[in-house]
Amino acid sequence: MLGRAYLIRSVFLGLAAVLALAVPLRAQDSERGSAIAIGADLSSQGNQSKLTLTLSRPVDARAFVMERPDRVVIDLPEVNFQLDSDSGRRRDGVVQSFRYGLFAPGRSRIVIDLAAPATVGRIDTVTRPRDGAVLMTIPLQKVDRDAFRKAAASADPRPAPAPSAAATTTDPRPLIVIDAGHGGTDPGAIATTGVFEKDIVFGFAQDLAGKLNAAGRYRVQMTRDRDVFVPLNERVRIAREAKADLFISIHADSISSAPQVRGATIYTGSEKATDAESAKLAERENRADAAAGAEAAEAAPDIADILQELTLRETRGFSSGFARNLMGQLGPVMEMSTKPHREARFVVLRSPDVPSVLVELGYLSSKRDLEKLQDPEWRAGVTGSMAKAVDQFFATRTSIGKPGTGTRRSAAIAPVSP
């Protein structure tokens, strides 16, 4: 009898504890104001497909279609996606795949890659009586190319509002902008293990920012401080408006057809690529906006006058100098590619007045590279060496002109031993 009573009492206390925990969690969700997506189901019948989301509460949704590539975009208020890691990778009917994430502060986005032209019907939302979950159904109807093209032409993508300009500061320390590639609805490369490039490079960028901040010699700003989509042009604008002294973009590519390819590569901007491989990589990275369901980034503007042209040449000289510093510091601590310094026409490297580099840390398609990229000890060594390269750059750099200001800024730090 005592054993039975003890068992009943234990079960009762366990249930009470679960209920006690559930109430604060629900209150926290309410305070945060964001709905939670806990399920995504894809089904098809004939020429129709349906994507059904299971949400914690109703949200407003707006849909439109885009061409080149064909896709459906669903804009939502900020949603906390807690879906299975393989959600969105299964092809079904007109849906090739779909991805999701934070598109801008307060806004989330679902991008559906289409296997055939399709338009979006009325989005229905119903509440499931048994548990209060909200089911949002997004119907897709296969159409011909002409109908799809008309729907895309009449769409209104309405880009996310740009963040306000950085506040002016009297701090004389050089400003370094660190750009973690991809983010939000743009996962970047995806390893066979399911790891996203956006997560790998964000963790690395945070560690690099921590190293530079700890030195106390620099101001450091990141183009994104969480898993959010930032358009390519916006990344450039952030650095230019903040009057950055150096811009470092972090990436980790993937070549599924050549898993034996590995090693790091440092890119600087140029109208002409070093080789065909670099040109293809730049073209692929420059399509990141389209992959996230945004308008593709525009080509770099023509240089307006001789002053801007001279500034661009000076800036690219500084960029190449920093790339050489990086090669010297990274060579001993990580494997480099066969051509460790290359040039290509990357959108994020087009600033005429901010020295900029793009660092491909390695390839997610390489098992050895992937293991290194996820190793905290390896990452600590590489970020430490990158910080030394930054020290070298500012110890030898004297100044750089800013178009339209007629002034020059010094590095304002003392030389540091490598």
C-alpha positions in Angstrom: 0.0 0.0 0.0 2.8 2.3 0.9 4.5 1.7 -2.5 1.3 2.3 -4.4 0.6 5.6 -2.4 4.2 6.7 -3.1 3.8 6.0 -6.8 0.5 8.0 -7.0 2.0 10.9 -5.1 5.1 10.9 -7.4 2.9 11.0 -10.5 0.8 13.8 -9.1 3.9 15.9 -8.2 5.4 15.2 -11.7 2.2 16.5 -13.4 2.1 19.5 -11.2 5.7 20.4 -12.1 5.0 20.1 -15.8 1.9 22.3 -15.5 3.9 24.8 -13.4 6.5 25.0 -16.1 4.0 25.3 -18.9 2.3 28.4 -17.6 5.5 30.6 -17.4 6.6 29.4 -20.9 3.2 30.4 -22.4 3.5 33.8 -20.6 7.0 34.3 -22.0 5.7 33.6 -25.5 2.9 36.1 -25.0 5.4 38.7 -23.8 7.7 38.1 -26.8 4.8 38.6 -29.1 6.0 36.1 -31.7 4.1 33.1 -32.9 5.8 29.7 -32.8 5.7 27.3 -35.8 6.0 23.7 -34.6 5.0 21.8 -37.8 5.1 22.1 -41.6 3.2 19.6 -43.8 3.4 19.4 -47.6 0.9 17.5 -49.7 -0.2 17.4 -53.3 -3.0 16.1 -55.4 -3.1 16.6 -59.2 -2.0 20.2 -60.1 -2.5 21.4 -56.6 -0.1 21.4 -53.6 -0.6 22.6 -50.1 1.8 23.8 -47.4 0.2 23.7 -44.0 1.9 25.3 -41.0 1.0 24.5 -37.4 1.3 27.7 -35.4 0.8 28.7 -31.7 -1.5 31.6 -32.7 -2.9 33.2 -35.8 -0.7 35.5 -37.9 -1.3 37.7 -41.0 0.3 36.4 -44.2 1.0 38.0 -47.6 2.1 36.0 -50.6 3.5 36.9 -54.1 5.5 35.1 -56.8 8.8 35.9 -58.4 10.6 34.8 -61.6 14.2 33.9 -62.3 14.1 31.6 -60.4 10.5 30.7 -60.0 9.4 30.9 -56.4 6.6 31.8 -54.0 7.3 34.2 -51.2 5.2 34.3 -48.0 5.8 37.3 -45.7 4.8 37.0 -42.0 5.3 38.9 -38.8 8.2 37.5 -36.8 7.7 33.7 -36.3 9.9 31.5 -34.1 10.4 28.4 -36.4 10.9 25.3 -34.4 10.6 22.8 -37.2 12.5 19.5 -37.9 15.9 20.1 -39.5 14.8 18.3 -42.7 11.7 20.4 -43.1 11.5 21.9 -46.6 13.8 19.5 -48.3 11.3 17.1 -49.8 9.9 17.7 -53.3 6.1 17.3 -53.6 4.0 18.4 -56.6 4.8 21.9 -57.7 7.1 22.4 -54.7 10.8 21.8 -55.2 11.7 22.7 -51.6 11.1 25.6 -49.2 13.1 27.5 -46.6 12.2 29.9 -43.8 13.7 32.3 -41.3 13.9 35.9 -40.1 13.9 38.3 -43.0 14.2 41.5 -41.1 13.7 42.7 -37.6 10.1 41.9 -36.8 9.5 40.1 -40.1 9.8 36.4 -41.1 9.7 34.9 -44.6 9.0 31.5 -46.2 10.5 31.1 -49.7 9.0 28.2 -51.8 11.2 27.1 -54.7 8.9 25.9 -57.5 9.3 22.8 -59.6 6.7 24.2 -62.1 5.0 27.6 -62.4 2.3 28.1 -59.8 0.2 30.8 -58.2 -1.0 31.2 -54.6 -4.6 30.8 -53.7 -6.4 32.1 -50.6 -4.4 31.5 -47.4 -6.8 29.9 -44.8 -6.3 29.8 -41.1 -8.3 27.6 -38.7 -8.0 26.7 -35.0 -7.8 23.0 -34.1 -10.4 22.5 -31.3 -8.6 19.7 -29.4 -5.4 21.7 -28.6 -5.9 25.3 -29.8 -3.2 25.0 -32.5 -3.6 27.2 -35.5 -3.3 25.6 -39.0 -2.4 28.0 -41.8 -2.8 26.4 -45.2 -1.1 27.9 -48.3 -2.5 26.5 -51.5 -0.5 26.4 -54.7 -2.1 25.9 -58.2 0.0 24.9 -61.2 -0.4 27.4 -64.1 1.1 28.0 -67.5 4.2 30.3 -68.0 2.2 33.3 -69.3 -0.1 33.3 -66.2 2.8 33.0 -63.9 4.7 35.8 -65.6 1.7 38.1 -65.3 1.4 37.2 -61.6 5.1 37.9 -61.0 4.9 41.2 -62.9 2.0 42.5 -60.7 3.7 41.4 -57.4 4.9 43.9 -54.9 7.9 42.6 -53.0 8.1 45.7 -50.7 11.7 45.4 -49.4 12.4 45.5 -45.7 13.0 49.0 -44.3 16.7 49.9 -44.0 18.1 50.2 -40.5 18.9 53.8 -39.4 22.4 55.1 -40.0 25.0 54.5 -37.4 25.4 57.3 -34.9 28.5 59.5 -35.2 31.3 58.8 -32.8 34.5 60.6 -31.7 36.2 57.3 -30.9 39.4 57.4 -32.9 39.9 53.6 -33.0 39.5 51.9 -36.4 36.1 50.4 -37.1 36.0 46.9 -38.4 32.7 45.5 -39.9 32.4 41.7 -39.9 29.9 40.3 -42.3 28.6 36.8 -41.5 27.4 35.5 -44.9 23.8 34.5 -45.7 21.2 34.3 -42.8 17.5 34.1 -42.2 15.7 32.7 -45.3 19.1 32.3 -47.1 20.9 29.3 -45.6 23.8 29.4 -48.0 25.5 26.1 -48.6 24.2 23.0 -46.9 26.4 20.1 -45.8 25.4 16.5 -46.3 25.0 16.4 -42.5 22.3 19.1 -42.7 24.6 21.9 -41.3 23.9 25.3 -42.8 26.6 27.7 -43.9 24.8 30.6 -42.3 25.2 29.0 -38.9 28.8 28.0 -39.3 29.9 31.5 -40.5 27.9 33.3 -37.9 29.5 31.4 -35.0 32.9 32.1 -36.6 32.2 35.8 -37.1 31.1 36.1 -33.4 34.3 34.5 -32.3 36.4 36.9 -34.5 34.5 39.9 -33.2 35.1 38.7 -29.7 38.9 38.5 -30.3 39.0 42.0 -31.8 36.9 43.5 -29.1 39.0 41.9 -26.4 42.2 43.6 -27.8 40.6 47.0 -27.1 42.3 48.6 -30.1 39.2 48.5 -32.4 35.5 49.2 -32.7 33.7 46.2 -34.1 30.3 46.0 -35.8 28.6 43.0 -37.4 26.2 43.3 -40.4 23.9 40.8 -38.6 23.8 40.0 -34.9 21.4 37.0 -35.2 19.9 34.6 -37.8 18.4 37.3 -40.1 18.5 38.0 -43.8 20.5 41.1 -44.8 20.5 42.1 -48.5 23.9 42.3 -50.2 23.6 46.0 -51.0 22.6 46.6 -47.4 25.8 45.0 -46.1 27.9 47.4 -48.2 25.7 50.3 -47.1 26.2 49.4 -43.4 30.0 49.5 -43.8 30.1 52.7 -45.9 27.6 54.7 -43.7 29.5 53.7 -40.6 32.8 54.9 -42.3 34.4 51.5 -41.7 38.1 51.1 -42.0 37.9 47.4 -42.9 35.2 45.0 -44.1 35.6 41.2 -43.6 33.0 38.9 -45.1 33.0 35.3 -43.8 31.8 32.4 -45.9 32.1 28.6 -46.3 31.3 27.2 -49.7 30.3 23.8 -50.9 31.1 21.8 -54.1 29.0 18.6 -54.0 30.5 17.4 -57.2 34.1 17.7 -55.9 34.2 16.6 -52.2 38.0 16.3 -52.4 38.3 20.1 -52.9 39.2 21.8 -49.6 41.1 24.7 -48.0 40.6 28.4 -47.5 40.6 31.2 -50.1 40.8 35.0 -49.7 39.0 37.1 -52.3 39.3 40.8 -53.1 37.1 42.7 -55.5 37.8 43.1 -59.2 35.7 43.6 -62.3 37.6 40.7 -63.8 37.8 37.3 -62.0 41.1 35.6 -61.5 39.7 32.4 -63.0 36.5 30.8 -64.1 36.0 29.1 -60.7 36.2 32.5 -59.0 33.7 34.0 -61.4 31.2 31.2 -60.8 31.5 31.5 -57.1 30.9 35.3 -57.2 27.9 34.7 -59.5 26.5 32.2 -57.0 27.1 34.4 -54.0 25.6 37.4 -55.8 22.3 35.5 -56.2 21.9 35.3 -52.4 19.2 38.0 -52.5 17.1 36.1 -55.0 17.5 32.9 -52.9 16.0 34.8 -50.0 13.0 36.0 -52.0 14.3 39.6 -52.5 15.2 41.6 -55.6 18.6 40.6 -56.9 21.4 43.0 -56.1 22.2 45.5 -58.8 25.5 45.6 -60.6 28.2 47.9 -59.2 27.7 51.4 -60.5 30.1 53.0 -62.9 32.8 55.2 -61.5 31.5 58.8 -61.9 34.8 60.8 -61.8 38.5 60.6 -61.6 38.6 61.2 -57.9 36.3 58.2 -57.2 38.4 56.1 -59.6 41.6 57.0 -57.8 39.9 56.2 -54.4 38.8 52.9 -55.7 42.3 52.0 -56.9 43.7 53.0 -53.5 41.0 51.0 -51.7 41.7 47.9 -53.7 45.4 48.3 -53.0 44.6 48.3 -49.3 42.3 45.3 -49.7 45.1 43.3 -51.5 47.6 44.3 -48.8 45.3 43.0 -46.1 44.7 39.8 -48.1 48.5 39.2 -48.1 48.6 39.7 -44.4 45.8 37.1 -44.0 47.6 34.6 -46.2 50.8 35.0 -44.1 49.0 34.5 -40.8 46.5 31.8 -41.8 49.0 29.6 -43.8 50.6 28.1 -40.6 47.3 27.4 -38.8 45.0 26.1 -41.6 45.0 24.5 -45.0 44.8 27.0 -47.9 43.5 26.3 -51.4 45.8 26.0 -54.4 45.3 29.7 -55.2 44.8 31.3 -51.7 44.3 34.9 -53.0 41.9 35.4 -55.9 39.8 38.2 -57.3 36.2 38.3 -58.5 33.2 40.6 -58.8 31.4 40.0 -55.5 28.7 42.5 -54.7 29.8 42.8 -51.0 33.3 43.8 -52.1 32.3 46.7 -54.3 32.7 49.5 -51.8 34.9 52.2 -53.4 36.1 53.5 -50.0 36.2 50.6 -47.6 39.0 48.0 -47.9 37.2 44.7 -48.2 37.9 41.0 -48.3 35.8 37.8 -48.5 37.2 34.8 -46.7 36.0 31.4 -47.8 37.0 29.4 -44.7 36.7 26.0 -46.4 34.1 23.7 -48.1 31.1 22.2 -46.3 31.3 19.5 -49.0 34.7 18.3 -47.6 34.4 16.1 -44.6 37.7 17.3 -43.2 36.9 20.9 -43.7 33.5 20.5 -42.1 35.1 18.9 -39.0 37.6 21.7 -38.7 34.9 24.4 -39.1 32.9 22.9 -36.2 36.0 22.4 -33.9 36.1 25.2 -31.3 39.9 24.8 -30.8 40.6 25.1 -34.5 38.3 28.1 -34.7 40.1 29.8 -31.8 43.4 29.4 -33.5 42.2 30.7 -36.9 40.4 33.7 -35.4 43.5 34.5 -33.4 45.6 34.5 -36.5 43.1 36.7 -38.3 43.2 39.2 -35.5 47.0 39.3 -35.9 46.6 40.0 -39.6 44.3 42.9 -38.6 47.0 44.2 -36.3 49.6 44.1 -39.1 47.3 45.8 -41.5 46.6 48.8 -39.2 50.3 49.0 -38.0 51.5 49.6 -41.6 48.5 51.4 -43.1 48.7 55.2 -42.8 45.6 56.6 -44.4 42.8 56.3 -46.9 40.9 59.0 -48.8 37.1 59.3 -48.6 35.4 60.6 -51.7 33.7 63.9 -51.2 35.3 64.7 -47.8 38.7 65.9 -48.8 40.1 64.5 -45.6 42.2 61.5 -44.7 41.9 59.3 -41.6 44.9 57.7 -39.9 44.8 54.2 -38.3 45.4 55.7 -34.9 46.9 52.7 -33.2 50.4 51.7 -32.3 52.3 49.0 -34.2 51.7 45.5 -32.8 54.1 42.6 -33.0 52.7 39.7 -35.1 
